Amino acid sequence: MAPKTFGLVAHPEKPGAAELVRTMRNGFQTRGASLLLENETAALLGENDGIPASDLGKRCEMVISLGGDGALLRTVHHVWPHVVPVFGVNHGSLGFLTGVGTGELEEAISALVAGEYSVVERALLEVHVLDEDGHLIHEGIGVNDAVVTRGSLSRLIQMDVKIDGEELTRYNADGLIIATPTGSTAYSLAAGGPIIMPQCDVFLLTPICPHVLTNRSLLFNDTSVVELDPCSGQNESFLTIDGMHEIRLERGNRLRMRCASKKLPLVGMPKVPFFEVLRRKLKWSGSNV
Protein backbone atom coordinates (compact mmCIF):
# COMPACT_ATOMS: atom_id res chain seq x y z
CA MET A 1 0.00 0.00 0.00
CA ALA A 2 1.33 3.44 -0.92
CA PRO A 3 2.11 5.73 2.03
CA LYS A 4 -0.28 8.59 2.74
CA THR A 5 1.55 10.42 5.51
CA PHE A 6 4.94 11.90 4.72
CA GLY A 7 7.31 13.96 6.81
CA LEU A 8 9.61 16.67 5.49
CA VAL A 9 12.92 17.94 6.89
CA ALA A 10 14.45 20.79 4.86
CA HIS A 11 17.90 22.33 5.17
CA PRO A 12 16.88 25.80 6.36
CA GLU A 13 19.95 27.58 4.99
CA LYS A 14 19.60 26.47 1.37
CA PRO A 15 18.57 29.29 -1.01
CA GLY A 16 14.96 28.97 -2.07
CA ALA A 17 14.18 26.32 0.56
CA ALA A 18 10.95 28.00 1.68
CA GLU A 19 9.49 28.06 -1.83
CA LEU A 20 10.43 24.43 -2.39
CA VAL A 21 8.77 23.42 0.87
CA ARG A 22 5.62 25.27 -0.13
CA THR A 23 5.65 23.59 -3.56
CA MET A 24 6.09 20.16 -2.01
CA ARG A 25 3.28 20.60 0.50
CA ASN A 26 0.90 21.75 -2.21
CA GLY A 27 1.97 18.84 -4.40
CA PHE A 28 1.23 16.25 -1.73
CA GLN A 29 -2.05 17.84 -0.67
CA THR A 30 -3.44 17.99 -4.21
CA ARG A 31 -2.72 14.26 -4.51
CA GLY A 32 -4.56 13.42 -1.30
CA ALA A 33 -1.52 12.85 0.93
CA SER A 34 -0.43 14.57 4.13
CA LEU A 35 2.94 16.25 4.54
CA LEU A 36 4.04 16.96 8.11
CA LEU A 37 6.72 19.61 8.52
CA GLU A 38 9.57 19.41 11.00
CA ASN A 39 9.92 22.43 13.34
CA GLU A 40 12.60 24.37 11.45
CA THR A 41 11.01 23.44 8.12
CA ALA A 42 7.65 24.86 9.24
CA ALA A 43 9.44 27.99 10.47
CA LEU A 44 10.63 28.62 6.90
CA LEU A 45 6.98 29.29 6.05
CA GLY A 46 6.46 31.46 9.14
CA GLU A 47 4.52 28.69 10.89
CA ASN A 48 5.00 27.43 14.44
CA ASP A 49 2.98 24.21 14.26
CA GLY A 50 5.81 21.91 13.10
CA ILE A 51 6.77 18.75 14.93
CA PRO A 52 10.17 17.67 16.30
CA ALA A 53 12.28 15.73 13.82
CA SER A 54 12.58 12.94 16.38
CA ASP A 55 8.78 12.40 16.17
CA LEU A 56 8.63 12.05 12.38
CA GLY A 57 9.59 8.39 12.52
CA LYS A 58 6.63 7.68 14.79
CA ARG A 59 4.05 9.66 12.84
CA CYS A 60 5.02 9.23 9.19
CA GLU A 61 5.19 6.33 6.78
CA MET A 62 8.07 7.97 4.90
CA VAL A 63 10.41 10.86 5.71
CA ILE A 64 11.72 13.19 2.99
CA SER A 65 14.94 15.13 3.30
CA LEU A 66 15.38 18.32 1.27
CA GLY A 67 19.06 19.24 0.98
CA GLY A 68 22.25 17.37 0.22
CA ASP A 69 23.66 14.09 1.49
CA GLY A 70 24.56 15.73 4.80
CA ALA A 71 20.96 16.78 5.34
CA LEU A 72 19.78 13.23 4.65
CA LEU A 73 22.28 11.82 7.14
CA ARG A 74 21.10 14.26 9.80
CA THR A 75 17.50 13.29 9.10
CA VAL A 76 18.28 9.60 9.62
CA HIS A 77 20.02 10.35 12.92
CA HIS A 78 17.10 12.51 14.07
CA VAL A 79 14.45 9.83 13.51
CA TRP A 80 16.60 6.97 14.90
CA PRO A 81 15.85 4.51 16.50
CA HIS A 82 12.62 4.59 14.48
CA VAL A 83 13.29 3.07 11.07
CA VAL A 84 11.14 4.40 8.24
CA PRO A 85 11.84 4.74 4.51
CA VAL A 86 13.83 7.90 3.79
CA PHE A 87 13.79 9.75 0.46
CA GLY A 88 16.19 12.54 -0.44
CA VAL A 89 15.57 15.51 -2.71
CA ASN A 90 18.92 16.98 -3.74
CA HIS A 91 19.15 20.68 -3.03
CA GLY A 92 22.88 20.42 -2.44
CA SER A 93 25.99 19.63 -4.45
CA LEU A 94 26.87 15.98 -5.09
CA GLY A 95 23.86 14.08 -3.78
CA PHE A 96 24.87 10.40 -3.85
CA LEU A 97 22.09 9.42 -1.43
CA THR A 98 19.34 11.66 -2.72
CA GLY A 99 16.80 10.24 -5.16
CA VAL A 100 16.00 13.24 -7.38
CA GLY A 101 16.92 16.87 -7.94
CA THR A 102 14.64 19.83 -7.28
CA GLY A 103 13.79 20.03 -10.99
CA GLU A 104 12.03 16.66 -10.75
CA LEU A 105 9.79 17.43 -7.78
CA GLU A 106 6.39 17.01 -9.43
CA GLU A 107 7.25 13.65 -10.97
CA ALA A 108 8.78 12.47 -7.69
CA ILE A 109 5.76 13.48 -5.61
CA SER A 110 3.40 11.67 -7.98
CA ALA A 111 5.56 8.53 -7.83
CA LEU A 112 5.81 8.57 -4.03
CA VAL A 113 2.07 9.00 -3.50
CA ALA A 114 1.36 6.25 -6.04
CA GLY A 115 3.87 3.93 -4.40
CA GLU A 116 5.96 3.77 -7.56
CA TYR A 117 9.45 3.81 -6.09
CA SER A 118 12.23 1.44 -5.16
CA VAL A 119 13.65 0.70 -1.72
CA VAL A 120 17.18 -0.53 -1.07
CA GLU A 121 18.04 -1.56 2.47
CA ARG A 122 21.37 -0.02 3.41
CA ALA A 123 23.54 -1.56 6.13
CA LEU A 124 24.23 0.58 9.19
CA LEU A 125 27.33 0.57 11.36
CA GLU A 126 26.84 0.09 15.10
CA VAL A 127 29.54 1.92 17.08
CA HIS A 128 30.33 1.38 20.76
CA VAL A 129 32.90 3.33 22.78
CA LEU A 130 34.11 1.42 25.84
CA ASP A 131 36.22 2.50 28.79
CA GLU A 132 39.27 0.60 29.99
CA ASP A 133 37.04 -1.67 32.10
CA GLY A 134 34.85 -2.55 29.13
CA HIS A 135 31.88 -0.41 30.21
CA LEU A 136 29.83 1.25 27.48
CA ILE A 137 30.21 5.04 27.54
CA HIS A 138 28.80 5.94 24.11
CA GLU A 139 26.92 4.26 21.30
CA GLY A 140 25.74 5.39 17.91
CA ILE A 141 24.94 4.32 14.37
CA GLY A 142 26.59 5.33 11.14
CA VAL A 143 25.02 5.41 7.69
CA ASN A 144 28.31 6.28 6.01
CA ASP A 145 31.19 5.77 8.37
CA ALA A 146 32.93 6.09 11.69
CA VAL A 147 36.26 7.94 11.53
CA VAL A 148 39.03 8.09 14.10
CA THR A 149 41.41 10.99 13.52
CA ARG A 150 44.19 12.86 15.26
CA GLY A 151 43.64 16.07 17.17
CA SER A 152 44.83 19.58 16.36
CA LEU A 153 48.52 18.61 16.29
CA SER A 154 49.78 17.28 12.98
CA ARG A 155 51.04 13.99 14.37
CA LEU A 156 50.26 10.39 13.53
CA ILE A 157 48.05 8.32 15.77
CA GLN A 158 48.74 4.68 16.55
CA MET A 159 45.89 2.22 16.69
CA ASP A 160 45.81 -1.55 17.13
CA VAL A 161 43.05 -3.23 15.12
CA LYS A 162 41.48 -6.64 15.64
CA ILE A 163 38.84 -8.35 13.51
CA ASP A 164 36.83 -11.08 15.25
CA GLY A 165 39.43 -11.14 18.00
CA GLU A 166 42.35 -11.73 15.64
CA GLU A 167 45.08 -9.11 15.47
CA LEU A 168 45.22 -7.32 12.14
CA THR A 169 47.99 -4.73 12.54
CA ARG A 170 49.01 -1.52 14.27
CA TYR A 171 48.21 1.46 12.09
CA ASN A 172 50.34 4.60 12.13
CA ALA A 173 48.27 7.11 10.21
CA ASP A 174 46.35 10.36 10.29
CA GLY A 175 43.29 8.27 11.01
CA LEU A 176 41.13 5.27 10.18
CA ILE A 177 37.80 5.07 8.37
CA ILE A 178 35.34 2.21 8.95
CA ALA A 179 32.76 2.56 6.19
CA THR A 180 29.58 0.86 5.09
CA PRO A 181 29.01 0.17 1.38
CA THR A 182 26.96 3.38 1.37
CA GLY A 183 29.92 5.25 2.84
CA SER A 184 32.35 3.86 0.29
CA THR A 185 31.55 6.85 -1.95
CA ALA A 186 32.16 9.35 0.86
CA TYR A 187 35.33 10.04 2.90
CA SER A 188 36.77 6.59 2.19
CA LEU A 189 36.69 7.25 -1.57
CA ALA A 190 38.57 10.52 -1.08
CA ALA A 191 41.16 8.61 0.99
CA GLY A 192 41.75 6.12 -1.84
CA GLY A 193 39.27 3.40 -0.90
CA PRO A 194 37.24 1.35 -3.40
CA ILE A 195 33.61 1.84 -4.38
CA ILE A 196 31.31 -0.92 -3.10
CA MET A 197 27.87 -1.71 -4.47
CA PRO A 198 25.19 -1.11 -1.80
CA GLN A 199 23.99 -4.74 -1.81
CA CYS A 200 27.41 -6.19 -0.87
CA ASP A 201 27.59 -7.74 2.60
CA VAL A 202 30.92 -6.19 3.50
CA PHE A 203 32.36 -3.25 5.39
CA LEU A 204 35.50 -1.30 4.61
CA LEU A 205 38.55 -0.20 6.59
CA THR A 206 40.56 2.60 4.97
CA PRO A 207 43.62 4.20 6.58
CA ILE A 208 44.07 7.95 6.13
CA CYS A 209 47.60 8.80 4.95
CA PRO A 210 49.21 5.69 6.48
CA HIS A 211 52.89 5.85 7.41
CA VAL A 212 53.40 2.33 6.03
CA LEU A 213 52.80 2.32 2.28
CA THR A 214 51.65 -1.32 2.29
CA ASN A 215 48.65 -0.40 4.49
CA ARG A 216 45.75 -0.40 2.06
CA SER A 217 41.96 -0.50 2.26
CA LEU A 218 40.56 -3.77 3.56
CA LEU A 219 37.16 -5.35 2.99
CA PHE A 220 35.74 -7.53 5.74
CA ASN A 221 32.52 -9.44 6.20
CA ASP A 222 29.63 -7.52 7.74
CA THR A 223 29.19 -10.29 10.32
CA SER A 224 32.60 -9.45 11.78
CA VAL A 225 33.34 -7.40 14.89
CA VAL A 226 36.08 -4.78 14.53
CA GLU A 227 37.94 -3.50 17.57
CA LEU A 228 40.08 -0.35 17.54
CA ASP A 229 42.39 0.23 20.47
CA PRO A 230 44.32 3.54 20.51
CA CYS A 231 47.82 2.88 21.79
CA SER A 232 48.61 4.19 25.28
CA GLY A 233 50.61 7.39 25.61
CA GLN A 234 49.75 8.67 22.15
CA ASN A 235 48.34 12.03 21.15
CA GLU A 236 44.66 12.86 21.50
CA SER A 237 42.24 11.34 19.00
CA PHE A 238 38.61 11.84 18.07
CA LEU A 239 35.76 9.67 16.83
CA THR A 240 33.35 11.19 14.32
CA ILE A 241 30.23 9.37 13.09
CA ASP A 242 28.80 10.42 9.72
CA GLY A 243 30.71 13.69 9.95
CA MET A 244 28.42 14.95 12.72
CA HIS A 245 28.94 13.48 16.18
CA GLU A 246 32.47 14.11 17.45
CA ILE A 247 33.65 12.33 20.58
CA ARG A 248 37.04 12.86 22.20
CA LEU A 249 38.63 9.53 23.00
CA GLU A 250 40.18 9.50 26.45
CA ARG A 251 43.09 7.37 27.59
CA GLY A 252 41.99 3.72 27.82
CA ASN A 253 38.96 4.13 25.53
CA ARG A 254 38.51 1.58 22.77
CA LEU A 255 35.96 1.07 20.03
CA ARG A 256 33.91 -1.90 18.94
CA MET A 257 32.01 -1.82 15.65
CA ARG A 258 29.71 -4.23 13.89
CA CYS A 259 26.77 -4.29 11.51
CA ALA A 260 23.62 -2.95 13.19
CA SER A 261 20.60 -5.22 13.49
CA LYS A 262 18.43 -2.63 11.69
CA LYS A 263 18.91 -1.44 8.13
CA LEU A 264 18.03 1.88 6.53
CA PRO A 265 15.29 1.67 3.86
CA LEU A 266 16.58 4.21 1.35
CA VAL A 267 14.00 5.23 -1.24
CA GLY A 268 14.84 5.96 -4.87
CA MET A 269 13.07 6.32 -8.15
CA PRO A 270 12.57 3.09 -10.11
CA LYS A 271 14.88 2.14 -12.97
CA VAL A 272 17.81 4.27 -11.82
CA PRO A 273 20.70 1.76 -11.59
CA PHE A 274 23.57 2.28 -9.16
CA PHE A 275 26.13 2.52 -11.96
CA GLU A 276 24.12 5.23 -13.66
CA VAL A 277 24.27 7.21 -10.43
CA LEU A 278 28.05 6.71 -10.33
CA ARG A 279 28.50 7.85 -13.91
CA ARG A 280 26.40 10.94 -13.33
CA LYS A 281 27.77 11.96 -9.94
CA LEU A 282 31.42 11.20 -10.66
CA LYS A 283 31.17 12.51 -14.22
CA TRP A 284 32.46 9.30 -15.78
CA SER A 285 32.25 9.71 -19.52
CA GLY A 286 34.51 6.92 -20.74
CA SER A 287 37.90 7.02 -22.40
CA ASN A 288 38.87 9.34 -25.23
CA VAL A 289 41.40 6.80 -26.48
N, C-alpha and C positions, 0 to 999 in steps of 0.2 A: 504494500500500500504506500502511495506517495505521501511524504510528510506534508502537514498542513500548518505547523507552527515552526517558524524559523527564528533564530536569534541573529543579531548583527552587532559586530564589534568593529568599529572603524578607527583607523589611525587619525587622531584629531588634528595632527599637524600637517597632514598632506593637503596641498592646494586643491581647492574644489571639493573637499570631502563632504561638506554640508550638502551641496547640490546632488552629489552622488547618492548620499543617504536618502534624500528626499525622493529621488528617482527610483531607488530600489524599493522603498516602502510603498510608493504608488504602484509600482509594478507588481508587487506581491498582492496588494489589496485588490487590484482589478482582476486578479486571477483567483480570488477567493481564498487566499492564504493569509496567515497572520505573520507579521514581522515584529518581534520584540527588540527594542533598542537597549543596549547597555548604557549605563549612566552617562559616560562621557560622550557617547555617540548621540544620545538624546539631547545633551547639552549643545551639540553643534547646531541643532534646530531651535535652540532657545527653550527647550522643554526640560522639565525637572521630574518627569514621571518614568525615567529609565529604571532598569533593574541592575543589580550588581552582576558583573561578569561571572562571578562564581556561581550564580543562580541559573545561568543560561542552560547549563547541562542538565538541570533538573526540570526545566520548564519547556525546553525546545526539543524537537525531533532532529534538528540539524542546526549547526552554528556556522555562520558565514563571517569570514574575516575580510575586511576591506583595507588593503595596504600591501606591503611586501611580504617576503618570507618571514622577516622578524616579527611582523604583526601577527602572522598566523601562529608562530611559535608561542608568542605571549598569550594568544587566545587559548591554545591547548593547555598551557600551564594554569590559566585562570579557571577553566572549567574542570580540571583534574581535581578529584579522582573520578568524576563522572565522565563516562566515555560515550560521546555522541559523534556522529559523522560531522566532519569539518570540511568546509568548502572555502577556498580562497579566491578572492577577486584581486588581481594584481593592480595596485595603484602605487607600485614602487619601481624598483629598477630591474633586477634579474628575474625573480619570481619563479624559482624551480618548483615550489610547492603549490603555488596558486593555479587554479583551474583555467581561468580566463582573464583577459584584460578588460579594462573599463569600457572599451568600445564594443564589447560583446554582451553587455548587461542584459538587454531585452531577451536575446536568445537563451542566455543562461537561466534567467528567471523562469522562462517558460518551461525549460527542460527540468529544472529542479521541482517545480510544482507538479509537473506531469510524471515525475519519477523516472525521467529518462537521463540517467547519469550512471557513472561507474564508481565503484568503491574498491579501493585497494587497501588492505590492512597493512599498516606499517609497524614494524617492530619498534619497541621502545626500550631504552636502556634504564635499568634500575640501578641507582647509585646510592651506596651506603658509606658514610664516613664513620669510622670507629676510633675510639681512643685506645691508649696503649693496653688497657685491660679488656679490650674487645667489646666495650659497651657502645651502642649506637648513639651518636651525637647529632647526626644529620642524615636525612634521606631525601631523595628526589628522583625525578624521571627526566630522561632526555629524549627528545625527538631526533635531534641531530647528533649531539655528541656531548661528552664530558672531557674537559681539557684541564690538564695540570700544567701550570707554567711557573716560571720564576717570578720573583718580585721586581721591585724597581731597579735593583742593581743588575747590570748586564753580566751575570755569571751563570754558568751551567748549574742545573740541578741534577742530583743523582737519585735514581729511583730503581729499586729492585722490583721485578715483575714476575708473578707466578700465574700460570694458567692451570686450573684444576689441581692446584697444590704442587705442580711441578715447576721448578725454577726455569724461567726463560732466560733472562739476562739482567745485568745492571745497565740502565741507560744513563748516559751523560749527554744531556741535551738541553735546549731551551725549554722543552716541555714534551708532553705526550698527549696524543688525541686518541680517545676511544670513541669510535663512530659507529652508528647504525648504517645500514645500506642507504637510508634516506640522507644521512649526514655525509655520505661519501662524496657528494657534490658540493659540500660546504668547506669548512676550514681544512679538512683532510686533503681535499683536492688541491687547494692552494699550497699545502705543504708537500705535495708530490705523491699523494696517495692515489690508488686506483678508483675508478668509478664502478659501483656495484649496482646491479639491477635490484629494484625494491623487493622482488619476490625471493631473493637469495637468503638462505637461512644461515647467515654469517654476520659477524661483526668485524671491525677493523681497528688495528692499532697502528698509528702512524707517529713516529718521532718527529719533533720539530727541530730542525738544524742539529742532528746528532753529531757528537764529537767523533764517533767511530763511523767511518763511511760505509761499512758493511751492514749497519743497522738500517733496515728498510721496513716498509709497511708489511704488516702481517695480518692475514685473514685467520679467524678462528671460529669454530662452530658456535652458534648462538645458544647452545645448551651449556657452554663452558662458564666457569666463574673466573674472573680476572681479579687479581689482587695487586695493588700498587702500594709499595711501602717506601716512603721517602727515607733516604739514608740519614742516620743520626748525625747531628753536628753540621748539617748543610745550611745553605741560605734559605730564607723564607720562600714558601711556594703557595700557590693559590689554585683552588678548584673552581672552574666555571662550567655551568651546565647550560647548554644552548645559548651561550653568549649573554646570559642574563643574570643568573644567580652566582655571585662570587663568594667563596668561602675561604678564609685564611686557614691554612693547614698548620696546626700547632705541632710542636715536637711530640713524637709518639703517635700521631694520627696516621691511619692507613685507610685505604679505600678498597671496597669490594664492589664489583660490578657484574651484573648478569642481565639476561633478557627479562624484561618485565612480563608478568603473567597476562596483562592486558595489552591489546594492540590499538593503534590509532586508526579508525576508519577514515581515510582521506578520500574525499570526493573529487571526481574529475568529470569532464565531459566525455561521452562515449567516443570510441574510435579515434583517440589521440594517443598513439603508442609512445612508450617511454623514449625510444630512440628518436622519434620526431621532436620530442621536447628537448632532448640533448642537442640535436642539430640546430634547433631554433635558438636555444638559450646560449649555447657555446659558439654559435655562428660557424658551425662546421659546414663548409661548402664543397669539400672534396679537393682533390689535387689538381693543380694546373699543369702537371706533367703529362 
